[in-house]
Amino acid sequence: MYMKKFIQVVAVLPMLLPTITYGFAIIYSFGKEGLLTRLCGRQLFTIYGFNGLTLGYVIYTLPISFMLIFNAMGYIDKKYMVVSRIMGDKPFATFRITVLRPLWGTLAASFIQSFFLSFTDFGIPAAVGGNYEVIASV
């Protein structure tokens, strides 16, 4: 019970940060002198450009998507999963029919919401965009 609430809070907590903070966190973690670079002994990937933007936007839009999908998962009736398994459906078919089909609209809304959040953001491209051109920095 407490662990579930803790995961919810930790997943949603980044929404309170300004977007430039995401860029600085990526630089401090994956930059040339970053924490993970020092732990691995080499730079894992180039953070300035497309890779940094992708990582930043995934971290930035994850809380919104998590909230939408987590809320929708609460409305899925678990009895359908049991009935599907009793009828002899394979595990993937059960997942596809009883989980993915009801979540399809929520997954689409989550994708669209993430796209618009990324489209209108300026902080992450300003910090790690480098010479990569995005609409927010044109």
C-alpha positions as CSV (number, residue, x, y, z in Angstrom):
1,M,0.0,0.0,0.0
2,Y,2.7,2.5,1.0
3,M,5.0,1.4,-1.9
4,K,2.2,2.0,-4.4
5,K,1.6,5.6,-3.1
6,F,5.4,6.2,-3.0
7,I,5.7,5.2,-6.7
8,Q,2.8,7.5,-7.6
9,V,4.4,10.4,-5.8
10,V,7.8,9.9,-7.3
11,A,6.4,9.5,-10.8
12,V,4.4,12.7,-10.6
13,L,7.0,14.8,-8.6
14,P,8.9,15.9,-11.7
15,M,5.9,17.9,-12.9
16,L,6.7,20.5,-10.2
17,L,10.1,21.3,-11.8
18,P,10.7,23.9,-14.5
19,T,11.7,22.4,-17.8
20,I,15.2,24.0,-17.8
21,T,15.9,21.8,-14.8
22,Y,15.5,18.7,-16.9
23,G,18.2,19.9,-19.2
24,F,20.6,20.7,-16.4
25,A,19.8,17.3,-14.8
26,I,20.8,15.5,-18.1
27,I,24.0,17.6,-18.3
28,Y,24.9,16.8,-14.7
29,S,24.2,13.1,-15.2
30,F,25.4,12.3,-18.7
31,G,27.7,15.2,-19.6
32,K,31.5,14.9,-19.9
33,E,32.0,15.3,-16.2
34,G,28.5,13.9,-15.2
35,L,27.8,11.5,-12.4
36,L,26.9,8.5,-14.7
37,T,29.9,9.3,-17.0
38,R,32.2,9.1,-14.0
39,L,30.6,5.8,-12.8
40,C,30.9,4.2,-16.2
41,G,34.3,5.6,-17.0
42,R,33.3,7.0,-20.4
43,Q,30.5,9.1,-21.9
44,L,27.6,6.8,-22.7
45,F,26.2,9.0,-25.6
46,T,26.3,12.5,-26.8
47,I,23.7,14.5,-24.9
48,Y,23.8,17.7,-27.0
49,G,21.4,17.3,-29.9
50,F,18.7,14.7,-30.7
51,N,19.8,12.2,-28.0
52,G,19.6,14.8,-25.2
53,L,16.3,16.2,-26.5
54,T,14.8,12.7,-26.7
55,L,15.9,11.8,-23.2
56,G,14.7,15.1,-21.8
57,Y,11.3,14.9,-23.4
58,V,10.8,11.4,-22.3
59,I,11.5,12.4,-18.7
60,Y,9.4,15.6,-19.1
61,T,6.3,13.9,-20.5
62,L,6.4,10.7,-18.4
63,P,4.5,12.1,-15.4
64,I,1.6,13.2,-17.5
65,S,1.4,9.9,-19.4
66,F,1.8,8.0,-16.1
67,M,-1.2,9.9,-14.5
68,L,-3.4,9.3,-17.5
69,I,-2.6,5.6,-17.9
70,F,-2.6,4.9,-14.2
71,N,-6.0,6.5,-13.8
72,A,-7.4,4.5,-16.7
73,M,-6.0,1.2,-15.4
74,G,-8.1,1.7,-12.3
75,Y,-11.3,1.4,-14.4
76,I,-10.4,-1.9,-16.1
77,D,-12.4,-4.7,-14.7
78,K,-10.2,-7.6,-13.5
79,K,-12.9,-10.1,-13.9
80,Y,-12.5,-9.9,-17.7
81,M,-8.9,-11.1,-17.4
82,V,-10.0,-14.1,-15.3
83,V,-12.8,-15.0,-17.8
84,S,-10.3,-14.6,-20.7
85,R,-7.9,-17.0,-19.1
86,I,-10.6,-19.5,-18.2
87,M,-11.8,-19.5,-21.8
88,G,-8.3,-20.6,-22.8
89,D,-6.9,-17.4,-24.2
90,K,-3.1,-17.1,-24.3
91,P,-1.5,-14.5,-22.0
92,F,-0.8,-12.1,-24.8
93,A,-4.3,-12.4,-26.2
94,T,-5.7,-11.8,-22.7
95,F,-3.5,-8.7,-22.3
96,R,-4.4,-7.4,-25.8
97,I,-8.2,-7.9,-25.3
98,T,-8.7,-7.0,-21.7
99,V,-6.0,-4.3,-21.1
100,L,-4.9,-2.8,-24.4
101,R,-8.3,-2.5,-26.1
102,P,-9.9,-0.5,-23.2
103,L,-6.7,1.7,-22.9
104,W,-6.4,2.5,-26.6
105,G,-8.1,5.9,-26.3
106,T,-6.1,6.8,-23.2
107,L,-2.8,5.8,-24.9
108,A,-3.7,8.0,-27.9
109,A,-4.6,10.9,-25.6
110,S,-1.3,10.3,-23.7
111,F,0.6,10.4,-27.0
112,I,-1.1,13.6,-28.2
113,Q,-0.6,15.3,-24.8
114,S,3.0,14.4,-24.8
115,F,3.4,15.7,-28.3
116,F,1.9,19.1,-27.5
117,L,3.9,19.4,-24.3
118,S,7.1,18.7,-26.2
119,F,6.1,21.0,-29.0
120,T,5.6,24.0,-26.8
121,D,8.6,23.5,-24.5
122,F,11.6,25.8,-24.6
123,G,13.7,24.8,-21.5
124,I,15.0,21.4,-22.7
125,P,16.1,22.6,-26.2
126,A,17.7,25.6,-24.6
127,A,19.8,23.4,-22.3
128,V,20.7,20.3,-24.4
129,G,19.5,21.1,-27.9
130,G,22.9,22.2,-29.1
131,N,22.9,23.0,-32.8
132,Y,19.8,20.8,-33.4
133,E,17.0,23.0,-34.7
134,V,13.6,22.8,-33.0
135,I,10.6,25.0,-33.4
136,A,10.9,26.4,-29.9
137,S,14.4,27.7,-30.5
138,V,14.0,29.0,-34.1
